[in-house]
Amino acid sequence: MDFVSLFVKDFIAQLQSPTLAFLIGGMIIAALGSELVIPESICTIIVFMLLTKIGLTGGIAIRNSNLTEMVLPMIFAVITGITIVFISRYTLAKLPKVKVVDAIATGGLFGAVSGSTMAAGLTVLEEQKISYEAWAGALYPFMDIPALVTAIVVANIYLNKKKRKEAAYSIGQHSFSEQPVAAGDYPDKKDYPSNRQEYLSQQKGDADNKVKIWPIIEESLRGPALSAMLLGLALGLFTRPESVYKSFFDPAFRGLLSILMLVMGMEAWSRVGELRKVAQWYVVYSVVAPFVHGLIAFGLGMIAHQVAGFSMGGVVMLAVIAASSSDISGPPTLRAGIPSANPSAYIGASTAIGTPVAIGLCIPFFVGLAQAIGG
């Protein structure tokens, strides 16, 4: 009963907080047909400032803390990001009318991290006066990059296997239609290289079809969200930005987050229609997956809590970033890495349902769970 009462209390408090209130407000005015438009350039600046602030917080904290305390949470962040992709591969991909490559892309997006959801989670912890490691935000890339890389690699492996099977089937069908040949003749001899130059050309073509890991990592690092985060992290770690941090980034944080939540609420409503074009199972996945992913990370975080003294607030943040789904850097990375996947499926599932569920339900859920366990 303690958990239920704490969850209800935190959920009601969350409904009254600016973070969720602006998100719901954005959905409501979009549903009523409002023509309010906030320019994309303003949203880009807001996201940059929010993630730079989170990076600065983490960098300053890392500079002043024991790095050994971060090792276990970082490892668990990597494990969580990779695990989420494989969960989608072997659950969502098995459901009716769901294409495997779309399911893998969806898993990659849900395994990657939403900077806005992370910012909302940090704000709630501060409002609830729950202590957490200031470097908790630095766990972002350790979950985000492995998830995106794993998704693209797994999708390309699947597509390559599919192509080989189709080619083998086509050759089999072709051989059955051919007339019998004399001994020593090879009906498919045209598939073999006739000289060294042709052989080297064929080998180069095979190499080009292989999945290259570094370009995926490079693309993720160049993404606007992760770039801003890592910039702030580096500045906080190697310089002394405390004065500008206290006078500018910290006071502006919550106001900018509220505007971003309003924009995301309007965008979430506009994306709902996209889900009608794909299987209804994406709706079920988008509601259930954030809780499942968050609980996996929460369990791993509790291990870090017992073994390395990871705070309960840090455990909540690990669960929150696992429950989130990337809404900025993830989609363009997946579009480039898995071009055959349907963006309406993975972006619609993430933005229309996954993000509101993560912010509106998962944050108070994991805060309540931590308070019920940790007191």
N, C-alpha and C positions, 0 to 999 in steps of 0.2 A: 504493500500500500504506500510505503514511503516513496518508492520510485514513481508510482502513478501520480501521487499528489505533487511531487517535485516536477514531474514532466508537465502536468497540466499548468502548474504555476509558471514554469519557465516558458511554456508555449504561449500563454496569455501575455506574459511580459514581452515576449518576442513580437507578438502581434501589435503591441503598443510601441515598439521601438521604431525609430526612423528607418532602419535598414529594411525590414519587411513591409512597413507601412508604405514606403515609396514604391516598392516592387508591386504590391497589390494595387496601389493607386495608378501606376502606369498601365497595368492590365485592364483596370476598370475604364479609364478614359479611352484606351484603344478600343475596347469593346463597345463603347458608346459612340465611336466614330470620330473621335477628336482628330483634328488636323495638326495638332502640335508636333513639330519636328525639331529635334535638336541636332544640329549639323554633326556629321561624322568627325570632322576635324576637332570639334570640342570634346567629343567622346574619347578620341585618341589622346588628347592632352590630359584628360582626367585619368585615364587608365595609366598613362605614363607616370603621372604624379603619385598615384596611389601605390603602384608597384615599386617606384623609386623609394618612396617612404618606407615600405615594408623591407626593401633591400637594405636601406640605411640602418633601420632598426636591427636587422639581423647582423649586418657587418659590424656595427658598434658593439653588439652583444658578443659576437665571436671573438673580437679583439680583446674583450675583457673577461673571457671565460676559458674554461679548460676544454680543449678540443676533444679530449678523450670521452667527454660526456655526450658528444654528438654522434659518435661512431655508430652505436647500436640503433638509434632512431633513424639515421641515414640509411643503414642497411635495410631496416624494415620498410622504409619508404620505397626503396628500389624493389624489394620483394613484392610489395603491395601493387605497385604500378604494373609489373609484369604479370602477376596473378590475375588481375582484373581482365586483361586481354584474353587470357586462356579460359577464364570463366565464360566470357561472351562467346568464345570460339566453340565451346562444348555445351552451351545451354541455348543461347539465343539462336545460334546458327542451326540448331537441330529442330527448331519450331517450324510449323507449316508456313509457306509463302515467304520465308525469310532467306534471302540469298546469303551464302557463306561470307562472301567478300564484304557485304554490307554489315553483317554482324561483327566481323573482325574490326572494321573501321569504327563501328559504334563502341566496341570495347576499348579501342585505342583512345577515343575521345573521352570516354568515362574514366579511363585510367589516368589520362592527363589531368592537369589541375586548372581550376578556374581561379584567377587572381581575385575576382570580385567576391566569390564565395569565401575565399581565404580571408580577405579583408573584412567581410561581414562577421566571420567567426572570431577574428581577433577583437573586433569592436564589442561583440557580445561578451567575451571573456572579461574585457575591461569594465563593461557596464555591470557585470555580475561580481566584479572584484575577485575573480579567480586568477590566481598567479600562474604564470607560464614562462617558459624560457623565451627570452627576447629573440633568440635565434631560431625559434620554431618556424618562422616564415621562410628560413633558408632551406627547409626540407622540400620546398617547391620543385626545384629542378631534379632532385633525386627520385621523385615519383613521375614527373612530367616526361622527361626525356626517355627513360626506359620504356614507359608505356607506349609512346609514339613509335619508337624504334621497333619494339616487339610487334606492334600491330602491322607496321609496314612490311617487316620481314616475314611474318607468318602469312600475311595476305599474298605476298609475292611467291612464297613457297607453294602455297595452295594453287595459285594461278598457273605456275610453271608445271606443277604435277598434272593439273587439268589439261593443259596444252599437250603434254606428252601422251596422256591417255587418249585424247582425241586424235592425235597424230597416229598413234599405234592402231587405233580402231580404223582410221581411214586407210592405212596401209594394208590392214587385214582385209577390209572390204575390197580394196583394189586388187589384192593378190587372188582373191576368189574369182574375180571377174576376168582375170587374164587367162589366156590359153596355156596349156602345158608347154614347158620349155625343155630343150634338150639338156643333157648333163653338161655342166660347165658354164651354162648361161645363168645370168643373174638378172631377174626382172627389175630389181630396184637398184641396179648398179649406178644409176645417175645420182643416187644419194651419196656415193662415195667420192672423195676428192681424186682427181685424175693427176694432179701434180702437187708439188710442195707449196706453191703460192696459194692454190685453192685450199689446201689443208690449213695453212696459217690463217687465211681469211675466215674459214669456218670456225677455227678455234677462237678467233677474235670475236666473232658473232656470239659464240657460246658464253664468252667472258662478259660481253655487254649485257647478256640476259641475266647474269647473276645479280643478287641483291647486294648493293654496296651500303655498308653500315655508316661510314663516316659522313657521306653527303646528307643522310637523314639527320644525324646529330648536328651537323653544321647548319642545316635548314632550321632546326629547332632553336639553336643558339641565336640565330639571326632574327628570329621572330620578335615582334615588337614587345610582347609581354615579358618573355624571358630576358630579352636584352635590357629592358628597363630594370628588371629585378636584379640581374647580375651587375649592372652598372651601379645601382645603389649599394649592393653588397660590397663591391670593390672599393667604392668611395668610403663606406663606413669602416672597412677593414684597414685600408692603407692611408687614409687621411683623417683629419679632425673636423668633421662636418657638424659637430654638436650645435653650434650657434645657429646656423641656417635651419637645422633640423627642428630646434625648439621654437624658433621665431616664425617659420613658414610651413614646413611640411606637416608637423604634428597638429597645429591648430586647424589647418585646412582639410585634414583627412576626412573627418566625418561628413562635412558639408559636401565635399566632392563625391564621397561614396553614396550619399543620398541621391544626387543627380544621376549617377550611374545606375542605381537601382531603378529609378524612374524610367530611364531609357531601356533597361533590360526587361522591365515589365511590359512596356509597349511592344518590344521586339518579340517577347515570348508569346504574346497574344497573336501577333501576326504570323508566327511560325506554326500555330496550332493547325491551320489548314493544310500545311505540308504533310502532317502525319496521316491525313486521310488518304494520301496517295500511296502509302505503303502499308504493310501488314499491321494489324491492330496489336500484334505482340510487342511492337516497339513501345506502345503506351504502357503495357504491363511491365516491361523491362525497365522503363524510365522511372517508374514509381518504386519498384522493388530494389533495383540494383544499387541506388545510393545507400540504402540501409545495409544491404549485404556487404558492399565494399567497405563502408564505414565500420561495420562490426568486425570485419577481418583486421582492419588497421587498429581498431580499438583494442582488440585482443593482443596484437603484437605490441602495441604501446604499453599495455599493462605488464607485459614481460619486461620491457625496458624500464618500466616504473619499479618493478621488483628488483631487477638486476643492477641497473645503473642509476637509480634515483630520478628517473624522468618524471617530471611533475604531472599531476592529473590534468592541469590545463594544457600541457604539451600533448598528453594522450588524446584529449579532445580535439586539438588542432590536427593531429595526425589523422584522426577519424574524419574530420571535416574535409580536409583536402582530398582524402580518399573518396568521400561521398560526392565531391564536386565533379564537374565535367568541364573540360576546357571550352571556353567560348571566344577566345581571341587568337591564341597562337596555334591551337590544335587543328581547326578546320583547314586553313591554308596548307599546313604541313601534310595532312591526310589527302587533300585534293591533289597535291603534287606527287605524293608517294603511292597512293592507291587511286589513280584516276578513274578506274572502272567502277568504284563504289558510288552509290547514290547519295549525294549530299542531303537530299530531302529526308533520308532515313536517319543518318547519324547526327546531322545538325538540328533537324526538327526534334528528334528525341532528346537531345541535350538542352537546347535553348528553351523549347516550349514547355517541357515537363521536368527534365533532370535538374536544371538550375533552380527553379522555384521550389522543388521538393527538397533539394539540398539546403537551401537557405531557410525556407519556411518551416520545414519539419525536422530535418536531420540535425541542424545546429541545436535547437532546444532539446531534441531527443538525447544527443550525446552529452550535452551539459547536464541534463537531468540524470543520466546514467552515471556520469562521473561523480555527481554530488551524492547519489544514492550509495555508491560504492565507497567513495573516499570521505564522505561526510562534509 
